[in-house]
């Protein structure tokens, strides 16, 4: 099956960053005391389990495969959005197997 023909469109620019922020808040805001609504504080305060939960939520929502080494790069919603765009772009440029 060709995944690129069935994958949902990924939001562009600011829309993707906003979607990432929404997902961060929904998925892991309860793991960080005082982090509700403050995405920067949530990302800064996440423990390793919270980062894994976020990684899984991102993979599911955006239908991408992310490696665990990217967890250390979850420093801002803009950075996460850039990672998602890069992963999707790399996958679409790979020859179908």
N, C-alpha and C positions, 0 to 999 in steps of 0.2 A: 504494500500500500504506500502511496506517495503522501507523506505527511504534509508537505507544503501545500497540496491542493485542498486539504481539509482543516488546516490550522486557522484559528481566528485571527483577524487583523489585530496587530499590536498598535495601541494608541501611539501617536507621535508626540515628541517633545514634552511640553508641559502636561499634557493629558496623561502620558505614561507616568510621569513623576507624581502626579496627583493620585493616580491609581495605586502606585507603589505605596504612597503615604497612607492611603485608606487601608490597604492590605496589612501594613505594619501595625496600624492601630487595632484593626480587627483581630489580628492573629496573636500579637505578643504584648499589647499594652499592659495587660494584667500581670506580666512578669516583672515589671519595673515600677517600684513604688514612686508615686507622683508623676508617672509618665503619661497618664491619660491625656491624649491630644497633643502632646509635645513629641513629635517624631524624632527630633534630634536627641532628646533625653532618653527616649525608648531605645534607640539604636546604640547610644553610648553605654546604657546600663544593661544591655542584654548579656546573659551568661551564655555558655556554649550550647546548652539545651535550647534556649530561646532562639539562638541563631540557626540551629538545625530546624526548628519548627518553622521559622521564617523561610528558610531555604526550601522546605517541602511545600509551603503555601505558594511561594513564587513559582516553583516548578509546576504545580497543579494549575494555578490561575493562568499562567502564560504558556503552558504546554512546551516547556523547555527542559533540558537536562543541565543542571548546574553541578559543578564539582564542589566538594566540601572546602577546598582551598580558597574558594571565592568568599567564604564566610568572613574572613578577615577584612575583606573590602567593603563590607556592609556598613559604611561610615555615614552615608547620607542617601536620601531618596534619589538624588541626582546621580550618584555613583551606581546605585542599584539599577536605575533605569538604563544607564549606559551599558552596564554588564548585560542586561536583558537584550538590548538592541544588538550588541556585539555577538552574543550567543545565537540569536535568531538569524543574524546576517551570515555568520559562519556556517550555520546549518543549511541555509538556503543556497549558499555558494558551493557546498559539497556535492559531488556527483551522487546521484541516486544509486543505491546499491540494491 
